[in-house]
Amino acid sequence: MNLLKHFLAKRRPDVPPLDYGVLRCDVHSHFIPGIDDGAPTVEASLELLQAMYNLGFRKVVTTPHSMADGYKNPPEVILGGLEKLRRAAKEANLHLEVDAAAEYYLDHALQEKTAKQELLTFGQDMVLFELPFIAEPVVLMNIVFELQTQGYTPVLAHPERYTFWHANLGTMEQLKDRQVLFQLNTVALAGSYGPAVKKAAERIIDKGWYELVGSDCHSLKHVDALEAARTEPFLHKLVDSGKLMNATL
Ligand SMILES: [Fe+2]
């Protein structure tokens, strides 16, 4: 077998690039200018929004970080930034619907805001939250319970990225038993966080545990990864599963 034949025999079958238009709405990103580690300026935000439109999206729910320490981002800051961004998008003739919620870090501030029902949501009372990357928080199940008791639908951001779960999916299974929705970072499938996170994402897809996908886009680097993810067989498998709720939002 000559070299070319050998290469053709080994490569995976061609996968047509996914049209992100089938998802319609992206639910995790950092597009509000200057309030977290996402787009630093209105110009950068518009460039990212245009890129999302070009990929096929027609709506984004952008989700600035909100935490006790660091990016506090109370609702008035996020909603004020949203208004500014919407005005700029309109002036730029961008036909993309822009909404905002937040990516809440699991800490005491989240517990307090939950008790006061001060959380920004999307869809059916959905609250996007993330965990520390170091270890599973002992209060995780309590906070899930508190969120649900207050009428919220918890959505766990990027479960594939929590490496402390890679060897054992038991806690993830418990969260699914408690009706917690899972959101995949699409760029994980393109290898943006390394091979172990990509593998974890593929295992969770095989389990059928994701209901939402989001770009977690902070910059043009993520746009390139979104482009690359279009030909990932597991992204097609997830879309074809019919479980994703993005298009309903
Ligand atoms: Fe994020």
Boltz pocket constraint, residues with backbone or C-beta under 6 A from the ligand:
constraints:
  - pocket:
      binder: B
      contacts: [[A, 28], [A, 29], [A, 30], [A, 63], [A, 103], [A, 216]]
      max_distance: 6.0
